[in-house]
Amino acid sequence: MDLTLRTLAVGIIATAAMDVWGVARQPLFGFPRADYRLIGRWFAYMPRGRFRHASIKAAAPLPWEHLLGWCAHYGIGIGFATLLVVWAGPAWLARPTVGPALLVGLVTVVAPLLVMQPAMGAGIAGARTPNPTATRLQSLITHLVYGAGLYVAGWIIQLSNPI
């Protein structure tokens, strides 16, 4: 399996781990699952010149937003996996280590806290949500789960097809 396919697989598996966590956290902590339909709506408004919303939930729904949201979610996950491979080097795929994977997971929490949440009306780091501390904590945990998913995915790919 070449470098591109390995990186793609790592990104998909790590993002799927994040989704499994999203399902598990609802009964464990009462925190709702992410609504990727709203991410899709946010992206769908961009070609129309609208990048910020007072409330993305109040914005009119657009065709294909649910599919677009899921595609964006996995595309971003693959993009962050690519950053890991570029930063840690392709050798990381031959012998994955937990440190770089968790660090990438930790750093990626900047995207929702400082870009997505403010642009979608939740404020910087979820400041306008009903419980900003819970929002921040769940974002952090979710992205650390993604980082752990990067590490586990790296090992799965490496063991199934050694370089």
LUMTI-121067 format. One line per 8 residues: number of its first residue (from 1); for each residue x, z, y of C-alpha. Coordinates in nm, 2 decimals. Layout:
<rs>
NUM = X Z Y | ...
</rs>
This chain:
<rs>
1 = 0.00 0.00 0.00 | 0.15 -0.10 0.33 | 0.19 0.12 0.64 | -0.12 -0.01 0.81 | -0.34 0.05 0.51 | -0.20 0.40 0.45 | -0.25 0.49 0.82 | -0.61 0.36 0.81
9 = -0.68 0.55 0.49 | -0.54 0.87 0.64 | -0.75 0.83 0.95 | -1.07 0.77 0.75 | -1.01 1.06 0.51 | -0.93 1.30 0.79 | -1.23 1.20 0.99 | -1.45 1.24 0.68
17 = -1.31 1.59 0.64 | -1.42 1.66 1.00 | -1.77 1.54 0.91 | -1.78 1.76 0.60 | -1.69 2.05 0.82 | -1.96 1.95 1.06 | -2.22 1.98 0.78 | -2.08 2.31 0.66
25 = -2.06 2.48 1.00 | -2.43 2.45 1.06 | -2.54 2.70 0.79 | -2.22 2.91 0.83 | -2.23 2.95 1.21 | -2.56 2.80 1.32 | -2.38 2.54 1.53 | -2.55 2.20 1.52
33 = -2.38 1.90 1.38 | -2.24 1.65 1.62 | -2.48 1.38 1.72 | -2.28 1.06 1.71 | -2.59 0.87 1.84 | -2.50 1.03 2.18 | -2.14 0.92 2.16 | -2.27 0.57 2.09
41 = -2.50 0.59 2.39 | -2.20 0.70 2.61 | -1.99 0.40 2.48 | -2.29 0.16 2.51 | -2.33 0.24 2.88 | -1.96 0.17 2.96 | -2.00 -0.21 2.97 | -2.28 -0.15 3.22
49 = -2.03 0.03 3.44 | -2.16 0.38 3.37 | -1.90 0.62 3.25 | -2.04 0.96 3.35 | -2.38 1.10 3.30 | -2.55 1.42 3.43 | -2.69 1.45 3.08 | -2.62 1.19 2.81
57 = -2.93 1.32 2.63 | -3.15 1.22 2.93 | -3.00 0.87 2.95 | -3.23 0.60 2.80 | -3.15 0.52 2.44 | -2.98 0.19 2.38 | -3.00 -0.04 2.08 | -2.74 0.02 1.81
65 = -2.62 0.35 1.97 | -2.62 0.54 1.64 | -2.41 0.28 1.46 | -2.18 0.24 1.76 | -2.14 0.62 1.77 | -2.03 0.64 1.41 | -1.80 0.34 1.45 | -1.64 0.50 1.76
73 = -1.60 0.83 1.58 | -1.41 0.67 1.29 | -1.22 0.44 1.52 | -1.10 0.74 1.73 | -1.01 0.92 1.41 | -0.80 0.62 1.29 | -0.65 0.59 1.63 | -0.53 0.96 1.63
81 = -0.39 0.91 1.28 | -0.20 0.62 1.41 | -0.06 0.84 1.68 | 0.06 1.08 1.41 | 0.24 0.81 1.22 | 0.40 0.67 1.54 | 0.50 1.01 1.66 | 0.62 1.17 1.33
89 = 0.74 0.83 1.20 | 0.64 0.63 0.90 | 0.85 0.87 0.68 | 0.57 1.12 0.73 | 0.35 0.91 0.51 | 0.61 0.93 0.23 | 0.64 1.31 0.26 | 0.36 1.46 0.47
97 = 0.42 1.79 0.63 | 0.15 2.02 0.77 | 0.31 2.09 1.11 | 0.28 1.75 1.27 | -0.07 1.70 1.13 | -0.20 2.03 1.26 | -0.03 1.97 1.60 | -0.20 1.63 1.63
105 = -0.53 1.80 1.54 | -0.47 2.06 1.81 | -0.37 1.81 2.07 | -0.67 1.58 2.00 | -0.91 1.86 2.11 | -0.82 1.75 2.47 | -1.04 1.44 2.42 | -1.37 1.62 2.38
113 = -1.29 1.91 2.62 | -1.15 1.71 2.91 | -1.29 1.36 2.87 | -1.60 1.33 2.66 | -1.79 1.66 2.74 | -1.74 1.62 3.12 | -1.84 1.25 3.10 | -2.15 1.32 2.90
121 = -2.27 1.60 3.13 | -2.15 1.91 2.94 | -1.89 2.00 3.20 | -1.52 2.05 3.15 | -1.46 2.22 2.82 | -1.84 2.25 2.77 | -1.88 2.47 3.08 | -2.24 2.35 3.13
129 = -2.35 2.42 2.77 | -2.56 2.72 2.67 | -2.26 2.89 2.52 | -1.93 2.75 2.65 | -1.71 2.98 2.44 | -1.88 2.88 2.12 | -1.86 2.51 2.22 | -1.48 2.54 2.29
137 = -1.42 2.74 1.97 | -1.61 2.49 1.76 | -1.42 2.20 1.92 | -1.09 2.37 1.84 | -1.18 2.45 1.48 | -1.32 2.10 1.42 | -1.00 1.94 1.55 | -0.78 2.18 1.34
145 = -0.99 2.08 1.04 | -0.92 1.71 1.14 | -0.55 1.80 1.15 | -0.57 1.97 0.81 | -0.75 1.66 0.69 | -0.46 1.44 0.81 | -0.22 1.65 0.60 | -0.44 1.64 0.29
153 = -0.51 1.27 0.33 | -0.14 1.21 0.37 | -0.07 1.38 0.04 | -0.36 1.20 -0.14 | -0.24 0.86 -0.02 | 0.12 0.95 -0.10 | 0.04 1.07 -0.45 | -0.19 0.78 -0.53
161 = 0.06 0.52 -0.42 | 0.41 0.66 -0.35 | 0.63 0.47 -0.11
</rs>
